Amino acid sequence: MTHRLYYTEPYRTEFDATVVAVETIDGRPHAILDQTAFYPTSGGQPFDTGTLGGAAVSDVIDREDGTIGHVTAGTFKVGEVVQGVIDWARRFDHMQQHTGQHVLSAAFDRLFGVRTDSFHLGTLSATIDLAREVTAAEVAKAEDEANRIVWEDRAVAIRFASADEAAKMPLRKESIRTGPLRLIDVEDFDLSACGGTHVSRTGGIGVIAIGGWEKFRGGSRVEFLCGGRALNRFRRWRDSLAATQQFLSVAPEEMASAIERLQGESKLQQRTLRGFQEKLATHEAQTLLARAVPRGDQLLVVETLDGWDGQGLKAIAVAAAAAQPKVVVVLFTATTPALVVIARGQGATVDAGALLTSLVAQFGGKGGGKPDLSQGGGLTASPGELTAAVGALVS
């Protein structure tokens, strides 16, 4: 059994310990110590990092026998005394997020009777899964209540109790653990069984900011950020907002309507452009047909067209095929990788889908279609190589 220093000393960053076992599991060396301040992955909270005997700790594992395995690249001997150093920035970040979760979950529970089913502490943000869907008004009120507790700088105490003692206490959520329980007590606000690391006062959380929420498995998944994470998110949003505001030349409160207006204008321009392309496609099709070359009893058009997108190529190819029953039209964009559209007239026998499959096999990409019309993209070859390939495939 490893003595867990973080249970009572979450602010401790250095310790000495004796190596009691060294094992290799799944190709990774595990150092087992008589005591440790390294927190293992557990309860939705990731493991601590740092160094052990000067070697980087890449994982910390809570083992079924009650010991904790430290995965490092270091070489240790049983009986050796080693020094452990915790990565404090990572530890304190986790302490802020985990304590913030207790406060936020308690706020939802106290205000609306909404239970927290699970908690996950990710790299950039954390989430809680609530037992029912919550409204925007409830989210805002819970966020306000949680931050009130943060700014009142209430004490966060660590307590221990037997299962019988805990059964008589007002725990927010009944614990499924047996034996002695470690309790986190947020003064006059929340009491929960938890093995994680937490700040000693709620003021250490800094701030609890809800980043968003969504429906999830019949309830709600709420993303939140505490302390330094909230500050980093604010900075990213601030910089993005400032850049967008400068581009749009509008006040922040007018940005949403300005973006909506630009999207409307863009859609109108796209429709107008599409109309012009369709009209121009008929003219372009006639020009291409004039350059068609015989292939047996059929005609072949193979061209690389600059300034046209996939929809434009399709309009030209379809127009040409409609105007000349015996023609096979193969059009590429001038971009790299290239887009391709293949169409045939009613009297032509070339299978457009099969031809596309052959081109994709040679030059990569993907696509699909029918014998009379197919299209694809991602062909990595020069215009000359593509044209030559079609010439060899269509006889």
C-alpha positions in Angstrom: 0.0 0.0 0.0 1.4 3.4 -1.0 1.0 6.2 1.4 -0.7 9.0 -0.5 0.7 12.4 0.6 -1.6 14.3 -1.7 -4.6 13.2 0.4 -3.6 15.6 3.2 -0.9 17.8 1.5 -2.2 18.9 -1.9 0.2 21.9 -1.9 3.3 19.7 -1.4 5.6 19.8 -4.5 8.6 17.8 -3.3 9.1 14.6 -1.3 11.5 11.8 -0.6 10.4 8.2 -0.8 11.9 4.7 -0.8 11.5 2.4 -3.8 9.8 -0.8 -2.7 9.3 -2.5 -6.1 10.3 -2.1 -9.7 8.1 -3.8 -12.3 7.7 -3.8 -16.1 4.1 -3.9 -17.3 3.2 -3.7 -21.0 6.8 -2.8 -21.7 6.7 0.2 -19.4 8.8 0.4 -16.1 6.8 1.0 -13.0 8.5 2.3 -9.8 6.5 1.6 -6.6 7.2 3.8 -3.7 6.4 3.7 0.0 4.8 7.1 -0.3 4.1 9.6 -3.0 2.7 13.1 -3.7 2.0 12.2 -7.4 -1.7 12.0 -8.1 -2.8 9.0 -10.3 -5.5 9.3 -12.9 -8.7 8.8 -11.0 -12.2 10.3 -10.5 -12.1 12.2 -13.8 -8.8 14.0 -12.9 -5.6 13.3 -14.9 -2.4 12.2 -13.3 0.4 14.6 -12.1 3.6 14.9 -14.0 7.1 15.9 -12.7 10.3 14.1 -12.0 11.3 11.1 -9.9 15.0 10.8 -9.2 15.5 13.4 -12.0 13.7 11.3 -14.6 10.5 12.6 -16.1 7.3 10.9 -14.9 5.0 10.1 -17.9 2.2 8.4 -16.2 0.9 7.6 -12.7 -1.3 4.6 -12.2 -3.6 3.7 -9.3 -3.1 -0.1 -9.1 -5.7 -2.6 -7.8 -3.4 -3.6 -4.9 -3.5 -0.1 -3.4 0.0 0.8 -4.7 0.7 3.6 -7.1 2.9 2.9 -10.2 5.2 5.7 -11.5 6.0 5.3 -15.2 9.4 6.8 -15.9 12.5 6.3 -18.0 14.7 6.2 -14.9 16.4 3.2 -13.5 15.7 2.5 -9.8 16.7 -0.1 -7.3 14.6 -1.5 -4.5 15.6 0.2 -1.2 16.8 3.3 -3.0 15.7 6.7 -1.7 14.5 9.0 -4.5 13.2 12.5 -4.6 9.9 13.3 -6.3 9.2 16.8 -7.7 5.6 17.7 -8.8 4.9 19.9 -11.8 3.2 22.6 -9.8 1.6 24.5 -12.7 -0.2 21.3 -13.8 -1.1 20.3 -10.3 -2.5 23.8 -9.4 -4.5 23.9 -12.6 -6.1 20.6 -11.8 -6.8 21.8 -8.2 -8.5 24.9 -9.6 -10.7 22.9 -12.0 -11.6 20.1 -9.6 -12.6 22.4 -6.8 -14.5 24.6 -9.3 -16.4 21.4 -10.3 -17.4 20.8 -6.7 -18.7 24.4 -6.4 -20.5 24.4 -9.8 -22.1 21.0 -9.3 -23.3 22.1 -5.9 -24.7 25.3 -7.3 -26.8 23.3 -9.9 -27.9 20.9 -7.2 -28.8 23.6 -4.6 -30.6 25.9 -7.0 -32.4 23.4 -9.2 -32.0 20.0 -7.7 -30.0 18.9 -10.8 -27.6 16.0 -10.1 -24.1 15.8 -11.6 -23.6 12.3 -13.0 -20.0 12.6 -14.1 -17.0 14.9 -14.4 -14.1 15.0 -16.9 -11.1 17.2 -16.6 -9.6 17.7 -20.1 -6.5 19.4 -21.3 -8.1 22.7 -22.2 -11.5 22.6 -20.4 -13.5 20.5 -18.1 -17.1 19.2 -18.3 -19.8 18.0 -16.0 -22.7 15.9 -17.2 -26.0 16.9 -15.6 -29.0 14.5 -15.1 -31.4 16.7 -17.0 -31.4 19.4 -19.6 -30.9 22.9 -18.3 -32.0 26.2 -19.7 -29.8 29.2 -20.4 -31.4 31.0 -17.5 -30.5 28.2 -15.1 -26.9 28.0 -16.4 -26.5 31.8 -15.9 -27.9 31.6 -12.3 -25.8 28.6 -11.4 -22.7 30.3 -12.8 -23.4 33.4 -10.7 -24.0 31.4 -7.6 -20.8 29.4 -8.0 -18.7 32.6 -8.5 -20.3 34.1 -5.4 -18.9 31.2 -3.4 -15.5 31.6 -5.1 -15.3 35.3 -4.3 -16.4 34.8 -0.7 -13.1 32.9 -0.4 -14.7 30.1 1.7 -12.5 27.4 3.4 -12.1 24.1 1.6 -11.4 21.4 4.3 -10.3 17.8 4.0 -12.1 15.5 6.3 -12.1 11.7 6.9 -15.1 9.7 8.0 -16.1 6.0 8.2 -18.9 4.8 6.0 -21.3 4.9 8.9 -20.4 8.4 9.9 -20.6 9.5 6.3 -24.1 8.0 6.0 -25.3 10.5 8.6 -23.8 13.5 6.8 -25.4 15.7 4.1 -23.3 14.5 1.2 -24.3 16.0 -2.1 -24.0 12.5 -3.7 -24.0 9.2 -2.0 -20.6 7.5 -2.2 -20.3 3.9 -3.6 -17.0 3.4 -1.9 -16.7 1.2 1.2 -14.4 1.8 4.2 -13.1 5.2 5.3 -14.0 8.1 3.1 -12.1 11.2 2.3 -14.5 14.2 2.2 -14.0 17.6 0.6 -15.9 20.2 2.6 -16.6 23.6 1.0 -17.7 25.7 3.9 -21.5 25.8 4.3 -22.0 24.9 0.6 -20.8 21.4 -0.4 -19.7 18.2 1.2 -18.6 15.4 -1.2 -16.6 12.2 -1.1 -13.5 12.7 -3.3 -10.0 11.6 -3.7 -8.7 14.4 -5.9 -6.6 17.5 -5.2 -8.2 20.8 -4.3 -7.4 24.4 -3.3 -7.6 25.2 0.4 -9.9 28.1 -0.1 -12.5 28.8 -2.9 -10.7 32.1 -3.8 -7.9 29.9 -5.2 -10.3 28.8 -8.0 -10.1 32.4 -9.3 -13.3 32.3 -11.4 -15.7 29.7 -12.8 -16.7 30.5 -16.4 -19.1 28.3 -18.4 -17.9 28.0 -22.0 -21.0 26.3 -23.3 -23.5 23.5 -22.9 -25.3 21.0 -25.0 -27.9 18.2 -24.8 -26.2 14.9 -23.9 -27.8 11.5 -23.2 -31.0 12.9 -22.0 -29.3 15.5 -19.8 -26.8 18.4 -20.4 -23.0 18.5 -20.8 -21.7 21.7 -19.4 -18.2 22.9 -20.3 -16.5 25.2 -17.7 -13.1 26.8 -17.1 -11.6 27.9 -13.9 -8.7 30.2 -13.0 -5.9 30.3 -15.5 -7.9 28.3 -18.1 -10.6 31.0 -18.0 -8.0 33.7 -18.5 -6.5 31.9 -21.4 -9.9 31.4 -23.1 -10.7 35.0 -22.5 -7.4 36.1 -24.2 -8.1 33.9 -27.3 -11.7 35.2 -27.5 -10.5 38.8 -27.0 -7.9 38.6 -29.7 -10.3 36.9 -32.1 -13.0 39.5 -31.3 -10.6 42.4 -31.8 -9.4 41.1 -35.2 -12.9 40.4 -36.4 -14.1 43.8 -35.1 -11.3 45.5 -37.0 -12.1 43.6 -40.2 -15.8 44.4 -40.0 -15.4 48.0 -38.7 -18.4 47.6 -36.3 -18.9 47.8 -32.6 -18.7 44.4 -30.7 -22.5 44.4 -30.1 -23.1 44.8 -33.9 -20.8 42.0 -35.0 -23.4 39.2 -35.1 -25.8 41.2 -37.3 -22.8 42.3 -39.5 -21.7 38.7 -40.0 -25.3 37.7 -40.8 -25.5 40.5 -43.4 -22.2 39.5 -45.0 -23.4 35.9 -45.2 -26.6 37.0 -46.9 -24.6 39.1 -49.4 -22.3 36.3 -50.1 -25.1 33.9 -50.8 -26.7 36.4 -53.2 -23.4 36.9 -55.0 -22.9 33.1 -55.3 -26.4 32.7 -56.8 -25.6 35.6 -59.2 -22.3 34.1 -60.1 -23.9 30.7 -60.6 -26.4 32.2 -63.0 -23.6 33.8 -65.0 -21.6 30.6 -65.0 -24.6 28.6 -66.4 -25.0 31.1 -69.2 -21.3 31.1 -70.0 -21.2 27.3 -69.8 -23.3 27.0 -72.9 -21.0 29.3 -74.8 -17.9 27.5 -73.4 -19.4 24.1 -74.4 -19.7 25.2 -78.0 -16.1 26.4 -78.0 -14.9 23.0 -76.7 -17.0 21.0 -79.1 -15.3 22.8 -82.0 -12.0 21.4 -80.7 -13.3 17.8 -80.2 -11.2 15.0 -81.7 -12.5 11.8 -83.2 -12.2 8.6 -81.3 -13.7 5.8 -83.5 -17.3 6.7 -84.0 -17.2 9.1 -81.0 -15.8 12.6 -80.3 -13.5 13.3 -77.3 -13.1 16.6 -75.5 -10.3 16.7 -72.9 -9.5 20.2 -71.5 -8.0 21.8 -68.4 -10.0 25.0 -67.6 -8.7 27.8 -65.5 -11.0 29.9 -63.3 -13.8 27.3 -63.0 -14.9 25.3 -60.0 -16.4 21.8 -59.9 -19.9 23.1 -60.4 -18.8 25.2 -63.4 -17.1 22.2 -65.0 -20.2 20.2 -64.5 -22.4 22.8 -66.2 -20.0 23.0 -69.2 -19.7 19.2 -69.5 -23.5 18.6 -69.3 -24.1 21.4 -71.8 -21.6 19.9 -74.3 -23.0 16.3 -73.9 -26.6 17.6 -74.5 -25.5 19.4 -77.6 -23.6 16.5 -79.2 -24.9 12.9 -78.6 -21.6 11.2 -79.7 -19.3 13.3 -77.5 -17.3 12.3 -74.4 -16.2 15.3 -72.3 -13.5 15.2 -69.7 -12.8 18.5 -67.9 -10.1 19.2 -65.3 -9.6 22.3 -63.1 -6.2 24.0 -63.3 -5.7 23.5 -59.6 -3.5 21.0 -57.9 -4.8 18.5 -56.9 -7.3 18.7 -59.7 -11.0 18.3 -59.9 -12.5 16.3 -62.8 -16.0 16.0 -64.4 -16.7 13.4 -67.0 -19.9 13.5 -69.1 -21.1 11.7 -72.3 -23.8 12.3 -74.8 -26.7 9.8 -75.3 -25.0 8.2 -78.3 -21.6 7.7 -76.7 -20.5 4.4 -75.2 -17.7 5.4 -72.8 -18.6 4.6 -69.2 -17.9 7.9 -67.3 -17.8 6.1 -63.9 -15.3 3.5 -65.1 -13.1 6.2 -66.6 -13.1 8.1 -63.4 -12.1 5.0 -61.5 -9.2 4.4 -63.8 -8.0 8.0 -63.3 -8.3 7.7 -59.5 -6.3 4.5 -59.6 -3.5 6.2 -61.4 -3.4 9.6 -59.7 -5.2 9.2 -56.4 -8.2 11.1 -55.1 -11.7 10.0 -55.0 -15.1 10.4 -56.6 -18.1 8.6 -58.1 -21.0 8.8 -60.4 -22.9 7.0 -63.1 -22.0 5.9 -66.7 -23.3 9.1 -68.2 -21.9 11.6 -65.6 -19.2 11.3 -62.9 -17.0 13.7 -60.9 -14.2 13.6 -58.5 -11.2 15.4 -57.0 -7.8 15.0 -55.4 -6.0 13.9 -58.6 -2.3 14.7 -58.1 -0.8 15.1 -61.6 0.1 17.8 -64.1 -2.5 18.8 -66.8 -0.4 17.1 -69.4 -0.3 13.8 -67.5 -4.0 13.9 -67.0 -4.7 14.7 -70.6 -2.4 11.9 -71.8 -4.0 9.4 -69.5 -7.5 10.1 -70.8 -6.2 9.8 -74.4 -4.8 6.4 -73.6 -8.0 5.2 -71.8 -10.5 6.4 -74.4 -10.0 4.7 -77.8 
